[in-house]
Amino acid sequence: MLNIDFFKLFNDTYGHPAGDRCIAMIAAALNRAVCRDSGLTARYGGEEFACVLPGTDADAAMTVANNIRAQVQSLGIPHSGSTVSQ
């Protein structure tokens, strides 16, 4: 399970159409990171996602998590309202 931090603030800052594009970009990044035949990514709620990795041990799951982080970070989505990262 993962979510987009400060997403309400993102929507408030950039508007809902930008928020929709952000969600689509994140979803695509998740699909690239979870490049396994049996893996599944899904939007779970507003800004929440689930990655199901059946038969994946902890080390492999950590590798996928790091791939997710790298994919999302490479998007370079600005968030001027964030108190953690710009």
Backbone as JSON, one array per atom type, in Angstrom:
{
  "sequence": "MLNIDFFKLFNDTYGHPAGDRCIAMIAAALNRAVCRDSGLTARYGGEEFACVLPGTDADAAMTVANNIRAQVQSLGIPHSGSTVSQ",
  "N": [[0.85, -1.17, 0.0], [0.5, 2.22, -0.75], [0.59, 5.8, -0.71], [0.02, 9.09, -2.12], [1.78, 11.58, -0.78], [0.59, 14.51, 0.84], [-1.44, 15.08, -1.02], [-3.95, 16.35, -1.13], [-3.22, 18.99, -0.65], [-1.72, 19.34, -2.96], [-3.75, 19.23, -4.92], [-5.2, 21.47, -4.07], [-3.33, 23.46, -4.58], [-2.63, 23.24, -7.35], [-4.92, 22.51, -8.71], [-7.71, 20.37, -9.63], [-7.66, 19.11, -12.24], [-4.86, 18.98, -12.72], [-4.2, 17.37, -10.58], [-5.46, 15.0, -11.35], [-3.88, 14.36, -13.59], [-1.45, 13.97, -12.27], [-2.03, 11.69, -10.71], [-2.41, 9.83, -12.78], [0.17, 9.8, -13.88], [1.65, 8.8, -11.72], [0.46, 6.27, -11.48], [1.27, 5.12, -13.92], [4.03, 5.08, -13.47], [4.15, 3.27, -11.35], [3.29, 0.96, -12.66], [5.45, 0.6, -14.4], [7.48, 0.09, -12.57], [6.67, -2.23, -11.26], [7.28, -4.59, -12.85], [6.47, -7.32, -13.42], [5.32, -10.51, -14.32], [3.32, -11.63, -12.73], [2.67, -9.63, -11.0], [0.61, -6.95, -9.71], [-0.75, -3.75, -10.01], [-2.83, -1.29, -8.56], [-5.22, 1.32, -8.28], [-6.32, 2.22, -5.19], [-7.77, 3.96, -3.65], [-8.6, 7.44, -3.36], [-5.92, 8.84, -3.46], [-4.45, 6.65, -3.07], [-2.69, 3.6, -3.55], [-2.28, 0.14, -4.43], [0.03, -2.48, -4.5], [0.32, -5.65, -5.53], [2.13, -8.46, -4.98], [2.42, -11.46, -5.48], [4.03, -14.35, -4.15], [6.45, -13.13, -3.68], [9.46, -12.53, -2.04], [10.8, -10.85, 0.9], [13.19, -9.44, 0.26], [13.02, -9.15, -2.55], [10.66, -7.69, -2.66], [11.51, -5.33, -1.46], [13.27, -4.45, -3.38], [11.47, -3.91, -5.47], [10.04, -1.85, -4.2], [12.04, 0.11, -4.01], [12.44, 0.52, -6.73], [9.96, 1.62, -7.38], [10.07, 4.02, -5.9], [12.21, 5.29, -7.24], [11.19, 5.48, -9.85], [8.95, 7.16, -9.45], [10.18, 9.43, -8.37], [11.73, 10.18, -10.56], [9.87, 11.32, -12.2], [9.66, 13.96, -11.52], [7.64, 15.66, -10.53], [6.43, 18.77, -9.71], [5.81, 20.32, -6.53], [5.02, 22.83, -5.04], [3.74, 23.53, -2.72], [4.43, 21.68, -0.83], [5.72, 20.74, 2.33], [7.88, 19.2, 2.65], [9.3, 18.49, 0.33], [10.25, 19.96, -2.74]],
  "CA": [[0.0, 0.0, 0.0], [1.2, 3.5, -0.74], [-0.24, 6.94, -1.06], [0.72, 10.3, -2.53], [1.81, 12.5, 0.36], [0.13, 15.89, 0.68], [-2.15, 15.19, -2.29], [-5.0, 17.38, -1.02], [-2.53, 20.26, -0.84], [-1.38, 19.39, -4.38], [-4.98, 19.63, -5.61], [-5.52, 22.85, -3.7], [-2.33, 24.34, -5.19], [-2.56, 23.16, -8.81], [-6.24, 22.22, -9.28], [-8.05, 18.96, -9.79], [-7.13, 18.52, -13.49], [-3.44, 18.65, -12.5], [-4.21, 16.22, -9.68], [-5.78, 13.82, -12.15], [-2.68, 14.03, -14.38], [-0.47, 13.46, -11.32], [-2.41, 10.31, -10.39], [-2.13, 9.01, -13.97], [1.63, 9.67, -13.99], [2.08, 7.9, -10.65], [0.0, 4.94, -11.85], [2.16, 4.62, -14.97], [5.32, 4.79, -12.83], [3.99, 2.01, -10.6], [3.26, -0.14, -13.63], [6.82, 0.38, -14.89], [8.3, -0.45, -11.48], [6.21, -3.58, -10.95], [7.33, -5.21, -14.17], [6.46, -8.76, -13.2], [4.15, -11.14, -14.95], [2.26, -11.91, -11.77], [2.42, -8.47, -10.16], [-0.58, -6.16, -10.02], [-0.87, -2.44, -9.37], [-4.21, -0.82, -8.65], [-5.6, 2.47, -7.46], [-7.11, 1.67, -4.08], [-8.63, 5.03, -3.19], [-8.27, 8.73, -3.94], [-4.49, 8.95, -3.78], [-3.86, 5.43, -2.53], [-2.45, 2.54, -4.52], [-1.86, -1.14, -3.9], [0.88, -3.32, -5.36], [0.2, -7.03, -5.1], [3.3, -9.18, -5.5], [2.35, -12.83, -4.95], [5.24, -15.16, -4.23], [7.63, -12.26, -3.62], [10.04, -12.5, -0.7], [11.05, -9.5, 1.42], [14.26, -8.78, -0.5], [12.49, -8.77, -3.85], [9.68, -6.62, -2.43], [12.27, -4.11, -1.21], [13.77, -4.02, -4.69], [10.34, -3.29, -6.16], [9.76, -0.58, -3.52], [13.07, 1.06, -4.43], [12.14, 0.85, -8.12], [8.81, 2.53, -7.34], [10.56, 5.32, -5.46], [13.03, 5.87, -8.31], [10.3, 5.83, -10.97], [8.15, 8.33, -9.07], [11.09, 10.56, -8.24], [12.18, 10.59, -11.9], [8.82, 12.11, -12.84], [9.94, 15.37, -11.24], [6.39, 16.4, -10.38], [6.63, 19.85, -8.74], [4.8, 20.5, -5.48], [5.51, 24.01, -4.32], [3.09, 23.61, -1.42], [4.91, 20.64, 0.07], [6.61, 21.16, 3.41], [8.95, 18.22, 2.71], [10.07, 18.47, -0.9], [9.75, 20.84, -3.81]],
  "C": [[0.89, 1.23, 0.0], [0.23, 4.6, -1.09], [0.64, 8.12, -1.46], [0.63, 11.28, -1.37], [1.34, 13.89, -0.04], [-0.66, 16.1, -0.61], [-3.27, 16.22, -2.24], [-4.39, 18.76, -1.25], [-2.12, 20.44, -2.3], [-2.59, 19.85, -5.18], [-5.34, 21.07, -5.32], [-4.59, 23.84, -4.39], [-2.46, 24.4, -6.7], [-3.91, 22.9, -9.49], [-6.44, 20.75, -9.55], [-7.61, 18.36, -11.14], [-5.65, 18.15, -13.37], [-3.32, 17.46, -11.56], [-4.51, 14.93, -10.41], [-4.58, 13.39, -12.99], [-1.59, 13.44, -13.48], [-0.77, 12.0, -10.99], [-2.1, 9.39, -11.57], [-0.63, 8.78, -14.13], [2.16, 8.7, -12.94], [1.68, 6.47, -10.99], [0.9, 4.33, -12.92], [3.53, 4.26, -14.4], [5.26, 3.49, -12.04], [3.99, 0.82, -11.55], [4.64, -0.43, -14.19], [7.67, -0.3, -13.82], [7.94, -1.89, -11.14], [6.12, -4.34, -12.28], [7.45, -6.72, -14.04], [5.2, -9.33, -13.83], [3.0, -11.33, -13.97], [1.93, -10.72, -10.87], [1.21, -7.68, -10.63], [-0.47, -4.82, -9.3], [-2.3, -1.97, -9.57], [-4.38, 0.43, -7.81], [-6.6, 1.97, -6.44], [-8.12, 2.69, -3.59], [-8.17, 6.31, -3.86], [-6.84, 8.86, -4.4], [-3.73, 7.74, -3.26], [-3.78, 4.36, -3.61], [-2.05, 1.27, -3.78], [-1.0, -1.84, -4.96], [0.83, -4.71, -4.77], [1.3, -7.82, -5.79], [3.3, -10.61, -4.96], [3.66, -13.57, -5.17], [6.52, -14.36, -4.17], [8.17, -12.25, -2.19], [10.38, -11.04, -0.33], [12.13, -8.76, 0.64], [13.77, -8.31, -1.86], [11.46, -7.65, -3.72], [10.39, -5.29, -2.16], [12.84, -3.57, -2.51], [12.66, -3.33, -5.48], [10.03, -1.93, -5.53], [10.79, 0.48, -3.93], [12.88, 1.47, -5.89], [10.97, 1.82, -8.21], [9.28, 3.93, -6.97], [11.33, 6.01, -6.58], [12.16, 6.31, -9.49], [9.5, 7.09, -10.66], [9.03, 9.57, -8.97], [11.52, 11.07, -9.62], [11.12, 11.39, -12.64], [9.03, 13.61, -12.63], [8.68, 16.22, -11.12], [6.6, 17.5, -9.33], [5.49, 19.88, -7.72], [5.27, 21.64, -4.58], [4.88, 24.16, -2.95], [3.59, 22.6, -0.4], [5.85, 21.22, 1.12], [7.84, 20.24, 3.49], [9.86, 18.3, 1.5], [9.44, 19.37, -1.92], [9.83, 20.06, -5.08]]
}
